Structure formats: C-alpha cells, structure tokens
Amino acid sequence: MTGIEKTAQDTVGAPGRAGEGLDARLVVERGSFRLDVALTASPGDVVALLGPNGAGKTTALRALAGLVPLTDGHLRLDGAELDRTPPESRPVGVVFQDYLLFPHLTALDNVAFGPRCHGATKAQARAQAAEWLERMSLAAHAGAKPRRLSGGQAQRVALARALATHPRLLLLDEPLAALDARTRLDVRAQLRHHLADFEAVAVLVTHDPLDAMVLADHLVVIEDGRIVQEGTPADIARHPRTDYIAHLVGLNLYRGQAEGHTVRLDGAPAVTITTTEALTGPAFVAFPPSAVTLHRDRPTGSSARNLWRCEVAGLETHGDQIRAALTGELPLAADLTTVAAAELDLRPGGTVWATVKAAQTHAYPA
C-alpha cells in the first residue's frame, strides 16, 4: 500500500480490521522523568516520533520493543497483549541507529539470523535472506561482512534483517542519522519505497524534520514525556503549536489574543501582529523567516501592516542565505541574501526595522 492509495480513514487513530494494528498507552517512570503517551496506528501506517533531546521518544520506542518495562498503561498489537511478552517473543523488528550488524557474519547470515531464531532451518533462513537482499538490491554483497559495506548498504542490510521475520511492528531508531548528507538523500528515498510496501505498523524515531515529512504519514511530537501535537506532516507544518515545532518547520511563532485581524501577543500586549484571518480569542500567528523584510531606517510608505524595531542578536549561514536572529519589540528570525545583508551592514547589536505583510502571516485558534 502506498501513501497515495491510503484514504482519509486509513490514518493513525482510524480503526483497521477488528483488533488490527497498534493500540498503546506507554507510561514509563524513571526517577523524576515520566513518559505518558498514547499511540494508535492501523496496518500500513508509518508514524514518526519527533521531539527534542530528552523528550522521551527513544524511551517510547524501547518500551514498544520490550526493552523498557511499562510502569502503567497497555500495549496491544493486532489485539494481542504484549505488556508481559519477552522482547525476543514479540512480532517486532528493530533497526537501531548504528544498525548493530554482527561484524563476524556476512550480510546474508546477518539477515538469516532472524528467521533462524524463529525456527527456520539454516537452508530456509539463508534462502529467505537471499530473497530480502535481492529486494534491497544487495544480492551482489551477500558475502560481504559489515566492514566492507557502505553506510547505505549497512542500513539496508539492517532493514532486511528486521523485515525477514515478518514483524507486525517495525521500529526504526534514527535510521538515517549515521549517513552522510549525499548517502542520506538516496537511502531516504529507498527507505520510503520499502515502508510504502510494508503492510504492518512502522514507528520511526527521528530528530530530522525532513526524514519525518518524507517517511511518515502521521507525526507525533513529544516534549517532556507527553504529546504536545500530532497530525499529518502538512498539518503540523502549517499549524505548529510549540516553539520547538515552529523551529523544526522553520517558522516564527507567536501566541496571543485575537480581535478581528489583530493579535495582541501574550506577555507583550503592546505588540500586535496584523493578519488576513479574522479570529476572536486565543490564537497563534506564524510566518516564515523569508517573509521578513529588513530596513536600516524606519520605512515610510510601506504597504506592510506589521513594523517592529529590532536589534541584531546574531547571524548565521542558512543554506544559500543569511539568517538573522533579532530581538527587541518582537524576537524573530529573518532570512536574506548575502548581498542584502552586506548592503544593510548587518552586525550583532545593530538596529534594524522589520516588516511583514499581513498576507504572509497565518493565524489559527490556539
């Protein structure tokens, strides 16, 4: 099943055939930290867990794998209770961040290891492993040991090893983090292809928003051990609800009280943002750094309804542009070309005027 073939009903939280898929509430207490997240997914779904370091996403993944015991809650897969099932007996495949291939085994025998543990004969396991390596376009590397494989090849061997046991739940812990940028691009596309064909539930942990947007159907954002937002990649990108998510998707985000087309910011009611949407009550306002125009002097005759006096806090290269971090009336990030930055003579501590057209802002209920 591909992402295109999925319907609106076939998303996380939507019921599959009776009892199928993942239904979990993961409660884990470790010292002063408490994880409490609920996850549901139907067969064919790919769910990405996102969050800052220490948010609890890896703990959630390890709880699903049975490597961390639940303090409370439940874990059901295809209707079966897994709470007390040993990790090795769960229909779960795991691809670890560093792949953890057996260094003394060939690629073929690494993949055959899973079927052997599930009772297949050596010949049967090797035949299944050969088939999976063929699917991963790795047949020519069947006899190679991990040290002879590239990062992308090792990642695909690890994925083949996890899939060879026909798991009903596939867990991927930062599966692309160990790859260089060029390899990552190719392997991300290959992984998307394999996940699209996977008929059970896949859960991916990543800190990379692009990995999440490309690979997953549904994003779950965790902060401080709890879910702060979840939805489709498009919805998350357009309606961030925390500073972490806004930074992740590259937006300036503010919260305030809306009165028609004006939002007065919480904590700084004298500062307002004019929007094209008319709202009443608590609201978020977001706009991209590219929507910000900077001026050395207060502009006159500008069509922009939003104007703030700011100070340059810092400058950094951002792709082929310069990103300016600004403080003052409204803390924000602004993107501009190298030429524009030079013409403005931007320097930390310098004063600039920032403008944003109302049409380039997006307001939505908080």
C-alpha positions in Angstrom: 0.0 0.0 0.0 1.4 3.4 -1.0 0.8 6.7 0.7 -1.2 7.8 -2.3 -3.5 4.8 -2.0 -4.3 5.5 1.6 -7.6 7.1 2.3 -8.5 9.7 5.0 -9.9 6.8 7.1 -6.6 4.9 6.9 -4.7 7.2 9.2 -3.3 6.9 12.7 -6.2 6.6 15.1 -8.5 5.2 12.4 -9.6 1.6 13.1 -8.4 -1.1 10.8 -10.0 -4.5 10.7 -11.1 -5.5 14.1 -8.2 -5.6 16.5 -5.5 -5.0 13.9 -2.7 -2.5 14.3 -1.1 -0.8 17.3 -3.0 0.3 20.4 -0.7 1.5 23.2 -0.6 3.8 26.2 3.1 3.9 27.3 3.7 5.0 30.8 7.3 4.8 32.0 8.6 6.4 35.2 12.4 6.7 35.6 13.4 8.8 38.5 11.8 12.3 38.1 11.0 11.7 34.4 7.6 10.4 33.4 6.6 9.3 29.9 2.9 9.1 29.2 1.9 8.9 25.5 -0.9 7.1 23.7 -0.2 5.7 20.2 -2.7 4.1 17.8 -2.0 3.1 14.2 -3.5 0.8 11.6 -1.6 -1.7 9.4 0.2 0.2 6.7 0.7 3.4 8.7 4.1 5.0 9.3 4.3 7.0 12.5 7.2 9.4 13.3 8.0 10.3 16.9 9.6 13.8 17.0 10.9 15.8 19.9 14.0 17.5 21.4 16.7 15.5 23.2 15.3 14.1 26.4 11.7 14.3 25.4 11.1 10.6 25.7 10.8 9.4 22.1 13.6 6.8 22.4 12.1 5.6 25.7 8.8 5.2 23.9 10.5 3.2 21.1 12.3 0.9 23.7 9.0 0.4 25.5 7.4 -0.8 22.3 10.3 -3.2 21.8 10.0 -4.5 25.3 13.4 -3.2 26.3 12.0 -0.9 28.9 9.1 -2.2 31.1 5.9 -0.2 31.4 5.1 1.4 34.7 1.4 1.6 33.7 -0.7 1.6 30.6 -1.0 -1.1 28.0 0.5 -2.4 24.7 -1.7 -4.3 22.2 -0.6 -5.4 18.7 -3.2 -6.9 16.5 -5.4 -7.4 19.5 -2.7 -9.3 21.5 -1.5 -8.0 24.8 2.3 -7.6 24.7 2.9 -6.0 28.1 4.5 -9.1 29.6 5.8 -10.7 26.4 9.6 -11.1 26.4 11.3 -8.9 23.7 12.5 -11.9 21.7 9.0 -13.3 21.5 7.3 -10.2 20.2 6.4 -9.9 16.5 8.6 -6.7 16.4 11.5 -5.8 14.2 14.0 -3.1 15.2 16.5 -1.1 13.1 18.9 0.6 15.6 20.6 3.9 14.9 24.1 2.2 14.4 22.4 -0.9 12.8 24.3 -3.3 15.2 25.1 -5.8 12.5 27.1 -8.8 13.6 30.6 -8.0 12.5 31.7 -11.6 12.1 28.8 -12.6 9.9 28.2 -11.9 6.2 25.3 -9.7 5.0 23.5 -12.9 4.1 24.0 -14.5 7.5 23.1 -11.3 9.3 19.7 -11.3 7.6 19.3 -15.1 8.1 19.8 -14.7 11.8 16.2 -13.6 12.5 14.5 -16.5 10.6 16.9 -18.9 12.4 15.8 -17.6 15.8 12.2 -18.1 14.7 12.7 -21.8 13.9 13.7 -21.9 10.3 16.4 -24.3 9.2 19.7 -23.0 8.1 18.9 -23.6 4.4 15.4 -22.0 4.8 16.8 -18.9 6.6 19.5 -18.4 4.1 17.0 -18.7 1.2 14.8 -16.1 2.8 17.8 -13.8 3.5 18.9 -14.1 -0.1 15.4 -13.0 -1.2 15.4 -10.0 1.1 18.9 -8.9 -0.1 17.6 -9.2 -3.7 14.7 -6.9 -2.7 17.2 -4.4 -1.3 19.4 -4.6 -4.4 22.2 -6.1 -2.3 22.4 -9.5 -3.8 26.0 -8.8 -5.0 27.0 -8.0 -1.4 25.6 -11.2 0.2 29.1 -12.5 1.1 30.4 -9.2 2.4 30.9 -8.5 6.1 29.7 -5.2 7.6 33.2 -3.6 7.5 33.1 -4.0 3.7 29.7 -2.3 3.3 29.0 1.4 2.9 26.7 3.2 5.3 23.8 3.0 3.0 24.4 -0.7 2.3 24.6 -1.5 6.0 21.4 0.4 6.7 19.6 -1.7 4.1 21.0 -4.9 5.5 19.8 -3.9 8.9 16.3 -3.2 7.4 16.3 -6.5 5.6 17.2 -8.3 8.9 14.3 -6.6 10.7 11.8 -7.4 7.9 12.9 -11.0 7.4 11.0 -12.1 10.5 7.8 -10.6 9.0 7.2 -8.3 12.0 3.8 -6.8 12.8 5.5 -3.8 14.2 8.7 -2.2 12.7 10.7 0.2 14.9 13.3 2.5 13.4 15.6 4.4 15.7 17.2 7.4 13.8 17.7 5.1 10.8 19.5 7.7 8.7 21.5 9.5 11.4 24.7 7.6 10.7 24.8 8.5 7.0 26.5 11.4 5.3 24.3 14.0 3.5 24.8 12.6 0.0 24.0 9.0 1.0 21.1 10.1 3.2 19.3 11.5 0.2 19.4 8.3 -1.7 18.7 6.0 1.3 15.8 8.1 2.4 14.1 7.6 -1.0 14.8 3.9 -0.8 13.5 3.6 2.7 10.3 5.5 1.7 9.8 2.9 -1.0 10.2 -0.1 1.4 8.0 1.5 4.0 5.3 2.1 1.4 5.2 -1.7 0.8 5.2 -2.6 4.4 1.8 -4.0 5.4 2.1 -3.7 9.2 2.7 -0.7 11.5 6.0 1.2 11.4 7.2 3.6 14.1 10.1 5.9 13.4 12.1 8.0 15.9 13.9 11.0 14.3 15.1 14.5 15.1 15.2 15.4 11.4 12.0 17.1 10.2 12.8 16.2 6.5 13.1 12.5 7.4 9.7 12.7 9.2 8.0 14.6 6.5 9.2 12.3 3.7 8.8 8.9 5.5 5.8 9.2 7.8 2.1 9.5 7.3 1.5 10.8 10.8 3.7 12.8 13.2 3.6 12.6 17.0 5.6 15.4 18.7 6.7 14.6 22.2 8.1 17.2 24.7 8.8 16.4 28.4 7.3 13.0 28.1 3.9 13.9 26.7 2.4 14.5 23.3 2.1 18.2 22.5 0.9 17.9 18.9 0.1 15.2 16.4 -1.3 15.1 12.8 -0.3 14.8 9.2 3.0 16.4 8.1 1.2 19.1 6.2 -1.0 20.0 9.3 2.0 20.1 11.6 4.0 22.2 9.3 1.2 24.7 8.8 -0.1 24.8 12.4 2.8 24.5 14.8 1.7 24.7 18.5 5.0 25.0 20.3 8.3 26.9 19.8 10.1 23.5 19.3 7.7 22.6 16.4 7.9 26.1 14.9 11.7 25.9 14.9 11.6 22.4 13.5 9.5 23.5 10.5 11.2 26.9 10.1 8.6 29.4 11.2 8.3 32.3 13.6 5.5 31.5 16.0 3.6 33.7 18.5 0.6 33.3 20.8 -1.8 36.0 21.8 -5.4 37.2 21.9 -7.1 37.8 18.5 -9.5 40.7 18.0 -10.5 40.5 14.4 -7.4 40.9 12.2 -5.2 41.9 15.1 -3.4 39.6 17.6 -2.1 41.1 20.8 0.8 39.0 22.0 0.8 37.3 25.3 3.4 38.8 27.6 3.7 41.9 25.4 0.2 43.2 24.8 1.6 46.4 23.3 3.0 44.4 20.4 0.5 43.3 17.8 0.5 41.4 14.6 -2.0 42.1 11.8 -3.2 39.1 9.9 -5.6 38.4 7.0 -7.6 35.9 9.0 -10.2 37.3 11.4 -10.4 35.5 14.7 -11.6 36.1 18.3 -9.9 34.7 21.4 -6.6 32.8 21.9 -4.7 32.4 18.7 -1.3 31.5 17.2 0.3 33.6 14.4 3.1 32.1 12.3 5.2 33.3 9.3 8.4 32.1 7.7 11.7 34.0 8.1 11.6 34.6 4.3 8.5 36.8 4.8 10.5 39.3 6.9 12.0 42.3 5.1 14.7 44.3 7.0 15.4 48.1 6.6 18.2 50.2 8.1 15.8 53.1 8.7 12.2 53.2 9.6 10.4 52.7 6.2 7.8 55.2 5.0 5.0 54.4 2.6 5.5 50.7 3.1 2.4 48.5 2.4 3.4 46.2 5.2 0.9 46.4 8.1 3.5 45.0 10.6 6.5 47.0 11.6 8.9 46.4 14.5 12.1 47.9 15.7 14.6 45.2 16.4 18.3 44.5 17.2 20.5 42.0 15.5 21.4 39.3 18.1 23.3 37.0 15.7 23.9 36.0 12.1 24.5 32.5 10.6 24.6 30.9 7.2 21.4 29.1 6.4 21.6 27.3 3.1 22.4 29.9 0.4 21.1 32.7 2.6 21.9 34.6 5.8 19.6 34.0 8.8 19.4 36.9 11.2 18.3 36.4 14.8 16.5 39.5 16.0 15.5 40.7 19.4 13.6 43.8 20.5 9.9 44.6 20.1 9.4 41.2 18.5 12.0 38.4 18.7 12.1 36.8 15.3 14.3 35.2 12.6 14.7 36.7 9.1 16.3 35.3 6.0 18.0 37.5 3.5 20.6 37.1 0.7 24.3 37.7 1.3 24.1 40.8 -0.8 21.2 42.2 1.1 23.0 41.5 4.4 26.0 43.4 3.2 24.0 46.3 1.9 22.3 46.6 5.3 25.7 46.3 7.0 24.1 43.8 9.5 26.2 43.4 12.6 25.3 42.0 16.1 24.0 44.8 18.2 22.9 46.9 15.2 19.4 48.3 14.9 17.0 47.4 12.0 13.4 47.7 11.2 11.5 44.5 10.4 8.3 44.4 8.3 6.0 41.6 7.4 2.9 41.9 5.1 -0.3 40.7 6.7 -0.9 38.4 3.7 2.3 36.5 4.6 1.1 35.7 8.1 -1.1 32.8 9.1 -3.4 32.9 12.2 -5.2 30.0 13.7 -7.0 29.2 17.0 -4.8 28.3 20.0 
